[in-house]
């Protein structure tokens, strides 16, 4: 059992406002809100000058475990999450071996129970032949479909196979929406290039729109729950604005796709700026932010996908795509709130409440009596620089190296246990499997 903790006078944030009150935490739950006597707890935290947020849920990470643990593993990835105020994550199936069987899913959850300091769950990966598994595996956030240029056995690009998956079952489908045919043609054009800025043209905007259009059409056809992962284009935002009401469709955006822009980011960072789908020019970034603010895009994810310095040192065409981000996403959004581009209430909506709502997560995402005590105390006045070599992710680099932002987590609690405080991690804390309602 966790030690009873009382947070006094915290500014508790929800999407609907901020209420200053005491929060009593007992047996891993929020036991009482309001005015609480200090004698009710063994440990008291003064939250007078702090904001209390529900723990963030990052619904798309790649913690590389099993098979690629030289880049990250469930322990280091979950520690990075805790330091950034992320108390739960959903990991993707493109591991080695891919997570495409009931047995493989069970093994990942077994490893997570041993390694993770925050809460966890895992997507089941779709192939052309595992429909029974997709519908029978228990307690997963959804089915992940790679519609374009995936490695291994996770590519599902044939329309007949996609139709079969959408048309059979009811579980949420999350898509990496890029058209394989368009990408293959573009790769042929740029096969001799040495310019990392060409990455955005190798995976052009029309590849994203074509695949998103197909996924949305299938969602409408079968009224199947669809989530579009890491949207990157102006065209997708405009399309989704028209189509979204026709079926149960949601979408996410990663901070890097509206904070970074081409060509400058490729000129500065080279391979370190390369990810799939790619970072594009500023027109797309501005449209993505506008789409998030007006509700066309529902939530924030990071697509945390680290690679080592040695891998990123390879030339264009050989260097892998992906970048870390789980420990910087909340601070970057809090910084935007401090600069008046949004409100802290919006940040809670996009990173805490909406992911919980979209994925039907039980007892998380809100500061309410009876809910899990996954909480983050934030100092909105704290300024700190993001620095390579001083991060929790195993690869220890960030595309935001050198950025100074204002608004940082100072204490992170998971199931009533303090896992991050004063810059340190308590590795004895154990996360739990995130329970999905349905």
C-alpha positions in Angstrom: 0.0 0.0 0.0 1.2 3.5 -0.7 1.7 6.1 2.0 -1.3 8.4 2.6 -0.3 11.8 1.0 -2.1 15.1 1.4 -1.5 17.8 -1.2 -2.5 21.2 0.3 -3.9 24.1 -1.6 -3.1 22.8 -5.1 -4.6 24.5 -8.1 -6.4 21.5 -9.6 -6.8 21.7 -13.3 -9.4 20.3 -15.6 -10.6 21.3 -19.1 -13.4 23.3 -17.5 -11.4 25.3 -15.0 -9.0 25.5 -12.1 -10.0 24.9 -8.4 -7.7 25.5 -5.5 -8.2 22.7 -2.9 -6.6 19.9 -0.9 -6.2 16.4 -2.4 -6.0 13.4 -0.1 -4.4 10.3 -1.6 -4.9 6.9 0.1 -4.4 3.3 -1.2 -3.5 4.5 -4.6 -6.7 6.5 -5.1 -7.9 10.1 -4.7 -9.7 9.7 -1.4 -11.0 13.2 -0.7 -11.1 16.7 -2.3 -11.8 20.0 -0.6 -10.5 21.0 2.8 -8.6 18.2 4.5 -6.8 18.2 7.9 -3.1 17.5 7.8 -3.6 14.8 10.4 -5.3 12.7 7.7 -2.0 11.8 6.0 1.5 10.7 6.8 3.1 13.0 4.2 2.0 16.5 3.4 3.0 18.4 0.2 2.5 22.2 0.0 1.0 22.8 -3.4 0.2 26.5 -2.8 2.2 27.8 -5.7 1.8 24.7 -7.9 -0.7 23.4 -10.4 -2.0 19.8 -10.0 -2.7 18.0 -13.3 -4.0 14.5 -13.9 -1.2 12.3 -15.1 -0.8 12.6 -18.9 -1.5 9.6 -21.1 0.8 9.3 -24.2 -1.2 7.1 -26.6 1.7 6.4 -29.0 5.2 5.4 -28.0 7.8 3.0 -29.2 9.8 1.8 -26.2 11.6 -0.9 -28.3 11.2 -3.7 -25.9 11.6 -6.6 -26.9 14.3 -6.9 -29.5 15.6 -3.3 -29.9 16.6 -2.5 -26.4 19.9 -0.8 -27.3 17.7 2.2 -28.2 15.2 2.0 -25.3 13.5 -0.5 -23.1 10.4 -0.4 -20.9 12.3 0.7 -17.8 14.2 3.6 -19.4 11.2 4.6 -21.5 8.8 4.6 -18.5 11.4 6.6 -16.5 11.5 9.2 -19.2 7.7 9.3 -19.2 7.6 9.8 -15.4 10.1 12.7 -15.6 7.8 14.4 -18.1 4.6 14.0 -16.2 3.3 11.0 -18.3 1.9 8.4 -16.0 0.5 6.0 -18.6 1.5 5.0 -22.1 0.3 2.9 -25.0 3.2 1.1 -26.8 3.2 0.1 -30.5 3.6 -3.5 -31.9 6.6 -3.0 -34.2 9.1 -4.8 -31.9 11.2 -7.9 -32.6 9.2 -10.1 -32.7 6.2 -8.0 -33.7 3.3 -8.1 -31.2 0.8 -9.9 -33.4 -0.2 -12.9 -31.2 -2.0 -13.4 -28.0 1.1 -15.1 -26.5 3.3 -12.2 -27.7 0.9 -9.7 -26.0 1.0 -11.6 -22.7 4.8 -11.7 -22.7 5.0 -7.9 -23.3 2.7 -7.3 -20.4 4.7 -9.7 -18.2 7.9 -7.8 -18.9 6.1 -4.4 -18.4 4.9 -5.5 -15.0 8.6 -6.1 -14.0 10.1 -3.0 -15.6 7.7 -0.1 -15.8 7.5 2.7 -13.3 4.4 4.1 -14.9 1.2 2.5 -16.2 1.2 0.7 -19.5 -0.7 -1.1 -22.3 0.1 -2.2 -25.8 -1.5 -2.1 -29.2 -2.0 -5.4 -31.1 -0.5 -5.3 -34.6 -2.5 -6.1 -37.7 -1.2 -8.4 -40.4 -2.9 -9.8 -43.5 -3.6 -13.1 -41.6 -4.3 -12.5 -37.9 -7.9 -11.2 -37.8 -8.9 -13.8 -35.1 -6.2 -12.5 -32.9 -7.2 -8.8 -33.4 -10.7 -9.6 -32.2 -9.9 -12.1 -29.4 -6.9 -10.5 -27.6 -8.0 -9.1 -24.2 -7.7 -5.6 -22.8 -5.7 -3.7 -25.4 -6.3 0.0 -26.5 -6.7 -1.0 -30.1 -5.5 -2.5 -33.4 -2.5 -0.8 -35.0 -2.4 -0.9 -38.8 0.7 0.3 -40.8 -0.8 1.3 -44.1 2.5 2.2 -45.7 6.2 1.3 -45.8 6.4 -0.8 -42.7 9.2 -3.2 -42.1 8.7 -6.9 -41.3 5.2 -8.4 -41.3 3.2 -5.4 -40.2 2.4 -3.8 -43.6 -1.3 -4.0 -44.5 -1.7 -1.9 -47.7 -4.1 -4.0 -49.9 -7.6 -2.5 -49.9 -9.2 -5.9 -49.6 -7.2 -6.8 -46.5 -8.0 -3.4 -44.9 -11.7 -3.9 -45.8 -11.7 -7.3 -44.1 -10.2 -5.9 -40.9 -12.6 -2.8 -40.8 -15.6 -5.0 -41.6 -15.0 -7.6 -38.9 -15.0 -6.6 -35.3 -15.6 -3.5 -33.2 -12.3 -2.8 -31.5 -10.7 0.7 -32.2 -8.4 0.8 -35.2 -5.4 3.2 -35.2 -3.7 3.8 -38.5 -0.3 5.0 -39.6 -1.8 6.6 -42.7 0.7 6.8 -45.6 0.2 5.3 -49.1 2.8 2.7 -50.0 2.6 3.1 -53.7 3.1 6.9 -53.6 6.1 6.5 -51.2 7.7 3.8 -53.4 7.5 6.0 -56.5 9.0 9.0 -54.6 11.8 6.9 -53.2 12.8 6.1 -56.7 13.0 9.8 -57.6 15.2 10.6 -54.6 17.2 7.4 -54.4 20.5 9.2 -55.1 19.9 12.2 -52.9 22.1 13.1 -49.9 19.9 15.9 -48.6 17.8 15.1 -45.5 15.4 17.9 -46.5 14.2 15.5 -49.2 12.7 13.2 -46.6 9.5 15.3 -46.6 9.2 14.7 -50.4 10.0 11.0 -50.2 6.9 10.7 -48.0 4.8 13.5 -49.6 1.6 15.1 -48.2 -0.5 13.4 -50.9 0.7 10.0 -49.5 -0.8 10.9 -46.1 -4.0 12.3 -47.5 -4.6 9.2 -49.8 -4.2 6.7 -46.9 -6.2 8.8 -44.5 -9.0 9.1 -47.1 -9.1 5.4 -47.5 -9.2 4.7 -43.7 -12.0 7.3 -43.2 -14.0 5.8 -46.1 -13.7 2.4 -44.5 -14.7 3.8 -41.1 -17.8 5.4 -42.6 -18.7 2.3 -44.5 -18.6 0.1 -41.4 -19.1 2.8 -38.8 -15.9 1.4 -37.3 -14.1 3.3 -34.6 -11.0 4.9 -36.2 -8.1 6.8 -34.8 -5.7 8.6 -37.1 -2.2 8.6 -35.7 0.3 11.5 -36.0 -1.4 13.7 -38.6 1.0 15.9 -40.5 -0.7 17.8 -43.3 -3.0 20.7 -43.9 -4.9 18.6 -46.4 -5.8 16.0 -43.8 -7.0 18.6 -41.4 -9.3 20.1 -44.0 -10.5 16.7 -45.1 -11.2 15.5 -41.6 -13.1 18.7 -40.7 -15.7 17.7 -43.3 -15.7 13.9 -42.8 -15.3 13.5 -39.0 -19.0 13.7 -38.1 -19.9 10.8 -40.4 -18.3 8.0 -38.3 -16.6 7.6 -34.9 -13.3 9.1 -35.9 -10.6 10.8 -33.9 -7.1 12.1 -34.6 -3.8 13.0 -32.8 -0.9 15.3 -33.5 2.7 15.2 -32.2 4.3 18.3 -30.9 7.2 18.1 -33.3 4.9 18.5 -36.3 3.8 21.9 -35.2 6.9 23.1 -33.3 9.5 22.2 -35.9 9.4 22.9 -39.6 11.2 22.2 -42.9 13.6 23.0 -44.4 15.3 24.6 -41.4 15.0 21.6 -39.1 16.7 19.3 -41.6 19.4 21.8 -42.2 20.1 22.0 -38.5 19.6 18.5 -37.4 19.9 16.2 -40.4 18.9 12.7 -39.6 17.9 13.7 -36.1 14.9 15.5 -37.7 13.9 12.5 -39.7 10.7 10.7 -38.7 7.7 9.1 -40.4 5.4 10.8 -41.3 7.9 13.6 -41.8 8.2 17.1 -40.5 6.9 19.4 -43.2 6.9 23.2 -44.0 5.4 25.7 -41.7 2.0 25.9 -43.5 1.3 22.3 -42.4 2.4 23.0 -38.8 0.2 26.1 -38.5 -2.8 24.1 -39.8 -2.1 21.3 -37.3 -2.0 23.6 -34.4 -5.2 25.3 -35.6 -6.8 21.9 -36.0 -5.9 21.0 -32.4 -7.2 24.3 -31.0 -10.5 24.0 -32.8 -11.1 20.4 -32.1 -10.6 18.7 -35.5 -7.6 17.0 -33.9 -8.4 15.6 -30.5 -5.3 14.9 -28.6 -1.5 15.0 -28.3 0.8 12.0 -28.7 4.6 11.8 -29.1 5.4 8.8 -31.4 8.5 8.5 -29.1 10.8 6.5 -31.3 14.4 6.7 -30.3 17.5 5.7 -32.3 21.1 5.8 -31.2 23.7 8.4 -32.3 25.4 5.7 -34.3 22.3 4.9 -36.3 21.5 8.6 -36.9 25.0 9.2 -38.1 24.2 7.2 -41.3 23.7 9.1 -44.6 20.3 10.0 -46.0 18.6 6.9 -47.3 20.2 4.7 -44.6 19.6 6.6 -41.4 16.4 5.4 -39.5 13.4 7.6 -38.9 12.2 8.5 -35.4 12.9 10.7 -32.5 12.4 10.7 -28.7 9.7 13.0 -27.1 7.9 11.4 -24.2 9.7 13.4 -21.5 9.4 16.8 -23.3 5.8 16.8 -24.6 4.1 18.2 -21.5 6.8 20.9 -20.8 6.6 22.0 -24.4 2.8 22.4 -24.2 3.0 24.1 -20.8 5.5 26.6 -22.4 2.9 27.4 -25.0 0.3 28.0 -22.3 2.8 30.3 -20.6 3.2 32.3 -23.8 -0.6 32.7 -24.2 -1.0 30.4 -27.2 -3.4 28.2 -25.2 -4.5 27.6 -21.6 -3.2 25.1 -19.1 -6.8 23.8 -19.2 -6.4 23.1 -22.9 -3.2 21.1 -22.2 -5.1 18.9 -19.7 -7.8 18.4 -22.2 -5.4 17.3 -25.0 -3.0 15.2 -22.9 -5.0 13.9 -20.0 -8.8 13.9 -20.6 -9.1 13.3 -24.3 -6.8 10.3 -24.6 -8.7 8.7 -21.7 -12.0 9.4 -23.3 -11.0 8.3 -26.8 -9.6 5.0 -25.6 -12.2 4.4 -22.8 -9.7 4.2 -20.1 -11.0 3.5 -16.6 -10.5 5.8 -13.6 -7.8 8.1 -15.1 -7.5 11.5 -16.7 -9.3 13.5 -14.0 -8.8 14.7 -10.4 -11.9 13.1 -8.9 -12.7 11.2 -5.8 -12.3 7.4 -6.4 -10.0 7.9 -9.4 -6.5 6.5 -9.6 -3.9 8.8 -8.0 -1.9 9.4 -11.2 -1.0 13.1 -10.7 1.5 15.7 -11.7 2.5 18.8 -9.7 3.7 21.5 -12.1 5.6 24.7 -11.4 4.4 27.0 -14.2 7.2 29.5 -13.3 10.0 27.0 -13.6 12.4 27.6 -16.5 14.7 24.9 -17.7 16.8 24.1 -20.8 16.4 20.8 -22.6 20.0 19.4 -22.9 21.3 16.4 -24.7 23.1 14.1 -22.2 20.8 15.1 -19.4 17.7 13.1 -20.3 16.1 9.9 -19.1 15.6 8.3 -22.5 18.4 5.7 -23.1 19.5 7.5 -26.3 19.9 10.7 -24.3 19.2 13.2 -27.1 16.3 15.4 -28.1 15.5 17.4 -31.2 14.8 20.3 -28.8 18.4 20.4 -27.5 19.1 24.0 -26.3 15.5 25.0 -26.0 14.6 26.8 -22.8 10.9 26.4 -21.8 8.8 27.5 -18.9 6.5 25.2 -17.0 7.9 21.9 -15.7 6.7 18.9 -13.7 8.3 18.8 -10.2 6.5 15.7 -8.8 4.9 12.8 -10.6 2.7 10.3 -8.8 1.7 6.9 -10.1 -1.1 5.0 -8.3 -0.4 7.1 -5.2 3.3 6.6 -5.2 5.8 9.4 -5.8 7.9 8.2 -8.8 9.6 11.4 -9.8 10.6 14.3 -7.5 13.4 16.8 -7.3 14.9 15.5 -10.6 15.1 11.9 -9.4 13.3 8.6 -10.1 12.2 6.1 -7.6 12.8 2.9 -9.6 11.0 0.8 -6.9 7.6 2.1 -8.1 5.7 -0.3 -10.2 3.2 0.7 -12.8 0.0 -1.2 -13.6 -1.8 -2.4 -16.8 -4.1 0.3 -18.0 -7.7 -1.1 -18.1 -9.8 -0.4 -21.1 -13.6 -0.3 -20.8 -14.7 -2.5 -23.6 
